[in-house]
Amino acid sequence: MRSSQRLYQVFSFSTVTLLAYTASAQEDGSLGNETRFGISSELSSESNAAMDRPSEGDTNTFATTLSAGISRRTSIEQLDIEGSAALTFSEEPNDSVQDVTDPSLRLFYQREGAGSTLRAVSRAEEQDVTSVSSIYDPETGEVTITPDDGRRRLLNQSVTLEMLKDMPIELDISAERGDVRYYDTTAPTYYDSSTAGGSLATRLRLSPVTTMNAQLRYKYHEADNLQNTERETRSGEAGINYAIDPTSALSFATGYTTVSTTASGLEEEEAGATFNLGYDKELIRGTIGIDLDREIAATGARDALTFTRSVEMPSAALAGEFGLSQNESGDSTWIGKMTYSREFKRGTFGMNLMRDVSATDTGGDRVVSTLGSAWTHEINSLSQLSLNGNYGEVDYLNGSNPTSWQADLSLDYDHQLTRDWVLTTGVSQRRNMQEGLDDAISNKVYMQISRDFTFSH
């Protein structure tokens, strides 16, 4: 590992340890300060941990993770800081590793003023590429599905200022920046990239049932790939929301978008009108809606028709959005997202689904599909079982990139040893699939002991 990475990780590990002795905001919403500190040690044995084709052998690991949280909550202000890092000793098939791994740090700050809200969010984390469980990161749009021995670092910051709240004219200003950095990777699909942008939005209340809104957006994206892609997106939109009655509303917006892309020294521009027409209605137990949308992407115009539905039940909740997306060439694919949760007498079940289409840095559209589920069952007051699974698929509609799939499944048993200490044992399997290649499979067995501390003051 490079010395700069090691310095970053050691600094992160030290920061997490220090955070355990500072003050923070309570998660239950009550006012005051709270400090959280956690420690866990895990012993594991994993076959083909690097997801090689073919497998090079087993990896035995002992890792101790420190985590800390700082929160502070007053009537007008909220601060939350969360951090963690692991000290890892690992015997790999061809090497022995002793290092600080998986550092992460998240910050959330919000302050309420007279008719205004300031909100800032920051995130920094680093992981081995092969240990990333979710193939799609919603904050950066990054896709991580090809096995690789390198590491991925994500950095994100965003600031939002809401002004003139509850006034006839409201104004929102936001700015964000994101960076993705890869270290020691060999796959050409992994390259550094950065994104920066901002928006200005305003709402004008014309009457108790009518609101006019307008928005300006700008986004700059740069990718250090073979084509040295640079992309600028500028858009403006204005629309109106009309409440038909107390339970239903109609919205319409129209605008104009330009997308300028420079790749391999060649510049292309896509430009055109955009619009959105939507209808929403509140029902006794949820909502229903329909949306017709046209947007301009780097690959041209894209139309989408989606239906939304949410249902609230005594012990369950369901919210979904499904539809069809079509590009200007006439190629169609279904899109959507769904979340479902249910509480049982002695357990819970949750599921989420997402399928989305977007333009890639190298040209063409890419469809990303993810499915996640989690089930828990309380055996008695001291122990429980949990089953978790994730599935992801990346399909490139244009170009020569093969379709790839990734899945993981884990079964855990938790037992409360004492009031503070929890013992977890489990097994898991990861599988990576790619057209034209044999499956890469990893099996893991592990045992973990952990404890969490909370101090309110």
PEZI-V263458 format. One record per residue. N is the residue number from 1. PHI is phi in whole degrees, -180 to 180 (NA if undefined). BURIAL is 1 if it has 9 or more other ideal C-beta (glycine too) atoms within 8 Angstrom, else 0. D_LAST is the distance of its C-alpha to the last C-alpha in Angstrom with 2 decimals. Layout:
[[N | PHI | BURIAL | D_LAST] [N | PHI | BURIAL | D_LAST]]
This chain:
[[1 | NA | 0 | 40.79] [2 | -66 | 0 | 41.07] [3 | -64 | 0 | 39.45] [4 | -65 | 0 | 37.60] [5 | -66 | 1 | 35.97] [6 | -62 | 1 | 35.04] [7 | -63 | 0 | 33.46] [8 | -62 | 1 | 31.44] [9 | -70 | 1 | 30.25] [10 | -63 | 1 | 29.38] [11 | -62 | 0 | 27.39] [12 | -63 | 1 | 25.51] [13 | -63 | 1 | 24.86] [14 | -66 | 0 | 23.53] [15 | -62 | 1 | 21.29] [16 | -60 | 1 | 19.74] [17 | -63 | 1 | 19.10] [18 | -69 | 0 | 17.43] [19 | -62 | 1 | 15.21] [20 | -64 | 1 | 13.57] [21 | -114 | 0 | 11.83] [22 | -116 | 1 | 10.69] [23 | -97 | 1 | 8.09] [24 | -156 | 1 | 9.33] [25 | -90 | 1 | 10.22] [26 | -76 | 1 | 10.17] [27 | -75 | 0 | 13.72] [28 | -81 | 0 | 14.26] [29 | 90 | 0 | 14.32] [30 | -75 | 0 | 11.70] [31 | -77 | 0 | 10.06] [32 | 128 | 1 | 6.63] [33 | -115 | 1 | 5.31] [34 | -147 | 1 | 6.19] [35 | -120 | 1 | 8.29] [36 | -120 | 1 | 11.49] [37 | -143 | 1 | 14.30] [38 | -136 | 1 | 17.74] [39 | -140 | 1 | 21.01] [40 | -146 | 1 | 24.41] [41 | -125 | 1 | 27.95] [42 | -129 | 1 | 31.03] [43 | -114 | 1 | 34.70] [44 | -142 | 1 | 37.19] [45 | -132 | 1 | 40.87] [46 | -134 | 1 | 42.13] [47 | -86 | 1 | 45.67] [48 | 52 | 1 | 46.45] [49 | -62 | 1 | 42.88] [50 | -84 | 1 | 44.36] [51 | 55 | 1 | 46.23] [52 | -80 | 1 | 49.52] [53 | -127 | 0 | 52.96] [54 | -83 | 0 | 54.16] [55 | -67 | 1 | 51.40] [56 | -98 | 0 | 51.36] [57 | 136 | 0 | 49.69] [58 | -95 | 1 | 46.45] [59 | -125 | 1 | 43.12] [60 | -108 | 1 | 40.99] [61 | -135 | 1 | 37.37] [62 | -125 | 1 | 34.41] [63 | -133 | 1 | 31.15] [64 | -114 | 1 | 27.62] [65 | -109 | 1 | 25.01] [66 | -107 | 1 | 21.57] [67 | -133 | 1 | 19.19] [68 | -149 | 1 | 15.80] [69 | -137 | 1 | 13.79] [70 | -124 | 1 | 11.53] [71 | -139 | 1 | 10.55] [72 | -143 | 1 | 9.76] [73 | -135 | 1 | 11.22] [74 | -121 | 0 | 12.66] [75 | -67 | 0 | 15.89] [76 | -125 | 0 | 18.05] [77 | -141 | 1 | 16.37] [78 | -140 | 1 | 15.14] [79 | -133 | 1 | 14.71] [80 | -133 | 1 | 14.96] [81 | -130 | 1 | 16.22] [82 | -129 | 1 | 17.69] [83 | -149 | 1 | 19.97] [84 | -160 | 1 | 22.10] [85 | -165 | 1 | 25.26] [86 | -127 | 1 | 27.58] [87 | -98 | 1 | 29.67] [88 | -118 | 1 | 32.96] [89 | -117 | 1 | 36.10] [90 | -138 | 1 | 38.94] [91 | -106 | 0 | 42.63] [92 | -95 | 1 | 44.43] [93 | -55 | 0 | 48.16] [94 | -124 | 0 | 49.15] [95 | -164 | 0 | 46.26] [96 | -117 | 0 | 43.32] [97 | -123 | 0 | 40.01] [98 | -134 | 0 | 37.02] [99 | -159 | 1 | 34.57] [100 | -89 | 1 | 31.13] [101 | -128 | 1 | 31.38] [102 | 51 | 1 | 29.81] [103 | -73 | 1 | 27.19] [104 | -148 | 1 | 25.30] [105 | -148 | 1 | 22.80] [106 | -130 | 1 | 21.79] [107 | -134 | 1 | 20.16] [108 | -133 | 1 | 19.76] [109 | -136 | 1 | 19.27] [110 | -143 | 1 | 20.21] [111 | -137 | 1 | 20.61] [112 | -97 | 0 | 22.39] [113 | -121 | 0 | 24.88] [114 | -74 | 0 | 27.78] [115 | 74 | 0 | 29.78] [116 | -149 | 1 | 28.40] [117 | -141 | 1 | 25.93] [118 | -110 | 1 | 25.30] [119 | -136 | 1 | 24.33] [120 | -132 | 1 | 24.37] [121 | -132 | 1 | 24.37] [122 | -136 | 1 | 25.14] [123 | -147 | 1 | 26.07] [124 | -143 | 1 | 27.62] [125 | -155 | 1 | 28.81] [126 | -141 | 1 | 31.74] [127 | -146 | 1 | 33.61] [128 | -65 | 1 | 36.97] [129 | -58 | 1 | 39.28] [130 | -72 | 1 | 40.38] [131 | -96 | 0 | 36.85] [132 | -72 | 1 | 36.05] [133 | -81 | 0 | 36.03] [134 | -97 | 1 | 36.30] [135 | -72 | 1 | 39.47] [136 | -125 | 1 | 38.36] [137 | -102 | 1 | 35.38] [138 | -67 | 0 | 34.96] [139 | -79 | 0 | 33.20] [140 | -114 | 1 | 36.06] [141 | 77 | 0 | 38.92] [142 | -75 | 1 | 39.50] [143 | -110 | 1 | 41.48] [144 | -127 | 1 | 41.13] [145 | -137 | 1 | 43.66] [146 | -85 | 1 | 46.15] [147 | -59 | 1 | 45.37] [148 | -159 | 1 | 45.05] [149 | -83 | 1 | 43.98] [150 | -84 | 1 | 42.04] [151 | -126 | 1 | 38.48] [152 | -123 | 1 | 37.01] [153 | -118 | 1 | 34.35] [154 | -115 | 1 | 32.90] [155 | -132 | 1 | 31.36] [156 | -139 | 1 | 30.51] [157 | -139 | 1 | 29.18] [158 | -147 | 1 | 29.45] [159 | -135 | 1 | 28.76] [160 | -131 | 1 | 29.48] [161 | -124 | 1 | 29.89] [162 | -103 | 1 | 30.75] [163 | -123 | 1 | 32.43] [164 | 58 | 0 | 34.23] [165 | -64 | 1 | 32.46] [166 | 65 | 0 | 34.21] [167 | -103 | 0 | 37.06] [168 | -58 | 0 | 40.68] [169 | -120 | 1 | 40.25] [170 | -114 | 1 | 37.15] [171 | -137 | 1 | 36.69] [172 | -124 | 1 | 34.71] [173 | -126 | 1 | 34.76] [174 | -141 | 1 | 33.54] [175 | -144 | 1 | 34.10] [176 | -150 | 1 | 33.48] [177 | -147 | 1 | 34.53] [178 | -141 | 1 | 34.80] [179 | -133 | 1 | 36.27] [180 | -122 | 1 | 37.51] [181 | -126 | 0 | 38.67] [182 | -116 | 1 | 40.60] [183 | -130 | 1 | 41.33] [184 | 62 | 0 | 44.26] [185 | -91 | 1 | 45.29] [186 | -120 | 0 | 48.97] [187 | -69 | 0 | 49.14] [188 | -67 | 0 | 50.48] [189 | -77 | 0 | 48.16] [190 | -107 | 1 | 45.17] [191 | -151 | 1 | 45.11] [192 | -68 | 1 | 42.71] [193 | -154 | 1 | 42.06] [194 | -144 | 1 | 40.08] [195 | -138 | 1 | 39.55] [196 | -141 | 1 | 38.62] [197 | -175 | 1 | 38.99] [198 | -167 | 1 | 37.92] [199 | -149 | 1 | 38.76] [200 | -132 | 1 | 39.31] [201 | -129 | 1 | 39.40] [202 | -138 | 1 | 40.26] [203 | -130 | 1 | 40.78] [204 | -120 | 1 | 43.17] [205 | -85 | 1 | 43.23] [206 | -81 | 0 | 46.95] [207 | -159 | 0 | 46.82] [208 | -59 | 0 | 44.65] [209 | -118 | 0 | 45.94] [210 | -130 | 1 | 46.62] [211 | -133 | 1 | 44.42] [212 | -102 | 1 | 45.77] [213 | -137 | 1 | 43.78] [214 | -147 | 1 | 44.54] [215 | -150 | 1 | 42.99] [216 | -119 | 1 | 43.85] [217 | -134 | 1 | 42.64] [218 | -141 | 1 | 43.28] [219 | -146 | 1 | 42.59] [220 | -122 | 1 | 43.82] [221 | -128 | 1 | 43.93] [222 | -131 | 1 | 45.35] [223 | -124 | 1 | 46.15] [224 | -90 | 0 | 47.47] [225 | -95 | 1 | 49.81] [226 | -62 | 0 | 53.56] [227 | -89 | 1 | 54.30] [228 | 49 | 1 | 51.74] [229 | -73 | 1 | 50.71] [230 | -128 | 1 | 49.41] [231 | -141 | 1 | 48.72] [232 | -119 | 1 | 48.03] [233 | -123 | 1 | 47.33] [234 | -123 | 0 | 47.71] [235 | -149 | 1 | 47.58] [236 | -137 | 1 | 47.73] [237 | -150 | 1 | 47.53] [238 | -139 | 1 | 47.97] [239 | -160 | 1 | 47.95] [240 | -145 | 1 | 47.58] [241 | -115 | 1 | 45.70] [242 | -131 | 1 | 47.50] [243 | -86 | 1 | 46.30] [244 | -68 | 0 | 49.42] [245 | -154 | 0 | 47.99] [246 | -60 | 0 | 44.60] [247 | -116 | 0 | 44.36] [248 | -140 | 1 | 46.03] [249 | -146 | 1 | 45.96] [250 | -122 | 1 | 48.21] [251 | -133 | 1 | 47.30] [252 | -146 | 1 | 49.55] [253 | -146 | 1 | 48.99] [254 | -142 | 1 | 51.33] [255 | -167 | 1 | 51.09] [256 | -146 | 1 | 52.36] [257 | -133 | 1 | 51.03] [258 | -125 | 1 | 52.40] [259 | -126 | 1 | 51.46] [260 | -106 | 1 | 52.97] [261 | -123 | 1 | 53.00] [262 | -117 | 1 | 54.43] [263 | -143 | 1 | 55.14] [264 | 55 | 0 | 57.67] [265 | 80 | 0 | 58.71] [266 | -106 | 0 | 59.71] [267 | -110 | 0 | 58.12] [268 | -129 | 1 | 57.99] [269 | -136 | 0 | 56.75] [270 | -114 | 1 | 56.02] [271 | -148 | 0 | 55.87] [272 | 170 | 0 | 56.29] [273 | -79 | 0 | 55.19] [274 | -125 | 1 | 52.21] [275 | -158 | 1 | 51.46] [276 | -148 | 1 | 49.29] [277 | -128 | 1 | 50.28] [278 | -139 | 1 | 47.90] [279 | -138 | 1 | 47.85] [280 | -132 | 1 | 44.94] [281 | -141 | 1 | 45.09] [282 | -86 | 0 | 42.55] [283 | -108 | 0 | 43.69] [284 | -62 | 0 | 42.66] [285 | -126 | 0 | 40.52] [286 | 135 | 1 | 39.79] [287 | -140 | 1 | 41.59] [288 | -142 | 1 | 44.66] [289 | -161 | 1 | 45.81] [290 | -143 | 1 | 48.29] [291 | -137 | 1 | 48.24] [292 | -119 | 1 | 51.05] [293 | -136 | 1 | 49.98] [294 | -126 | 1 | 51.80] [295 | -131 | 1 | 50.17] [296 | -112 | 1 | 51.60] [297 | -115 | 1 | 50.50] [298 | -65 | 1 | 51.94] [299 | -100 | 1 | 54.42] [300 | 114 | 1 | 55.56] [301 | -73 | 1 | 55.02] [302 | -138 | 1 | 53.12] [303 | -107 | 1 | 53.31] [304 | -144 | 1 | 51.03] [305 | -119 | 1 | 51.32] [306 | -130 | 1 | 48.26] [307 | -118 | 1 | 47.48] [308 | -118 | 1 | 43.98] [309 | -154 | 1 | 42.94] [310 | -131 | 1 | 39.74] [311 | -134 | 1 | 39.70] [312 | -112 | 0 | 37.02] [313 | -122 | 0 | 37.70] [314 | -55 | 0 | 35.97] [315 | -127 | 0 | 34.69] [316 | -152 | 1 | 35.49] [317 | -145 | 1 | 35.40] [318 | -137 | 1 | 37.89] [319 | -141 | 1 | 38.13] [320 | -146 | 1 | 40.94] [321 | -145 | 1 | 43.04] [322 | -134 | 1 | 46.40] [323 | -174 | 1 | 49.41] [324 | -129 | 1 | 51.99] [325 | -117 | 1 | 51.92] [326 | -136 | 1 | 55.19] [327 | -87 | 1 | 55.98] [328 | -72 | 0 | 58.96] [329 | -85 | 0 | 61.13] [330 | 95 | 0 | 60.79] [331 | -78 | 0 | 58.68] [332 | -119 | 0 | 56.25] [333 | -152 | 1 | 53.25] [334 | -82 | 1 | 50.86] [335 | -132 | 1 | 47.24] [336 | 162 | 1 | 44.23] [337 | -156 | 1 | 40.76] [338 | -153 | 1 | 39.41] [339 | -131 | 1 | 36.27] [340 | -141 | 1 | 36.45] [341 | -140 | 1 | 33.91] [342 | -147 | 1 | 34.62] [343 | -106 | 0 | 32.81] [344 | -106 | 1 | 34.81] [345 | -62 | 0 | 34.39] [346 | -132 | 0 | 33.26] [347 | 174 | 1 | 32.50] [348 | -142 | 1 | 32.29] [349 | -143 | 1 | 34.55] [350 | -142 | 1 | 34.10] [351 | -148 | 1 | 36.56] [352 | -139 | 1 | 36.84] [353 | -137 | 1 | 40.01] [354 | -147 | 1 | 40.81] [355 | -144 | 1 | 44.14] [356 | -143 | 0 | 44.63] [357 | -119 | 1 | 47.38] [358 | -152 | 1 | 47.00] [359 | -81 | 1 | 49.10] [360 | -95 | 1 | 48.88] [361 | -71 | 1 | 49.12] [362 | -102 | 1 | 52.58] [363 | 96 | 1 | 54.07] [364 | 90 | 1 | 54.35] [365 | -102 | 1 | 51.91] [366 | -131 | 1 | 49.49] [367 | -106 | 1 | 48.26] [368 | -114 | 1 | 44.96] [369 | -124 | 1 | 44.24] [370 | -136 | 1 | 41.18] [371 | -141 | 1 | 40.42] [372 | -133 | 1 | 37.32] [373 | -146 | 1 | 36.61] [374 | -147 | 1 | 34.09] [375 | -131 | 1 | 34.72] [376 | -129 | 1 | 32.65] [377 | -140 | 1 | 33.93] [378 | -84 | 1 | 32.13] [379 | -74 | 0 | 34.52] [380 | -154 | 0 | 32.64] [381 | -69 | 0 | 29.14] [382 | -114 | 0 | 28.82] [383 | -145 | 1 | 30.67] [384 | -154 | 1 | 31.61] [385 | -110 | 1 | 34.02] [386 | -142 | 1 | 33.49] [387 | -127 | 1 | 36.18] [388 | -129 | 1 | 35.60] [389 | -143 | 1 | 38.29] [390 | -139 | 1 | 38.85] [391 | -139 | 1 | 42.10] [392 | -143 | 1 | 43.01] [393 | -141 | 1 | 46.32] [394 | -123 | 1 | 47.47] [395 | -124 | 0 | 50.93] [396 | -92 | 1 | 52.63] [397 | -77 | 1 | 55.17] [398 | -132 | 0 | 57.07] [399 | 90 | 0 | 57.93] [400 | -106 | 0 | 58.32] [401 | -67 | 0 | 54.74] [402 | -75 | 0 | 54.77] [403 | -71 | 1 | 52.61] [404 | -127 | 1 | 49.75] [405 | -132 | 1 | 47.65] [406 | -146 | 1 | 44.62] [407 | -144 | 1 | 43.15] [408 | -145 | 1 | 40.67] [409 | -144 | 1 | 39.98] [410 | -138 | 1 | 37.55] [411 | -126 | 1 | 37.20] [412 | -120 | 1 | 34.17] [413 | -124 | 1 | 33.57] [414 | -108 | 1 | 30.03] [415 | -136 | 1 | 29.58] [416 | -80 | 1 | 26.51] [417 | -70 | 0 | 27.40] [418 | -136 | 0 | 24.51] [419 | -63 | 0 | 21.24] [420 | -109 | 0 | 19.75] [421 | -104 | 1 | 22.93] [422 | -124 | 1 | 25.16] [423 | -105 | 1 | 28.74] [424 | -124 | 1 | 30.41] [425 | -125 | 0 | 34.13] [426 | -170 | 1 | 36.14] [427 | -133 | 1 | 39.11] [428 | -151 | 1 | 39.60] [429 | -137 | 1 | 42.43] [430 | -119 | 1 | 42.70] [431 | -141 | 1 | 45.92] [432 | -118 | 1 | 47.11] [433 | -125 | 1 | 50.34] [434 | -147 | 1 | 52.51] [435 | -56 | 0 | 56.00] [436 | 88 | 0 | 58.62] [437 | -127 | 0 | 56.44] [438 | -69 | 0 | 55.70] [439 | -68 | 0 | 52.28] [440 | -99 | 1 | 49.64] [441 | -125 | 1 | 47.87] [442 | -131 | 1 | 45.00] [443 | -114 | 1 | 43.98] [444 | -140 | 1 | 40.85] [445 | -125 | 1 | 39.61] [446 | -150 | 1 | 36.16] [447 | -140 | 1 | 33.76] [448 | -137 | 1 | 30.02] [449 | -124 | 1 | 27.32] [450 | -145 | 1 | 23.65] [451 | -151 | 1 | 20.14] [452 | -121 | 0 | 16.74] [453 | -117 | 0 | 13.31] [454 | -135 | 0 | 10.04] [455 | -124 | 0 | 6.57] [456 | -105 | 0 | 3.80] [457 | -155 | 0 | 0.00]]
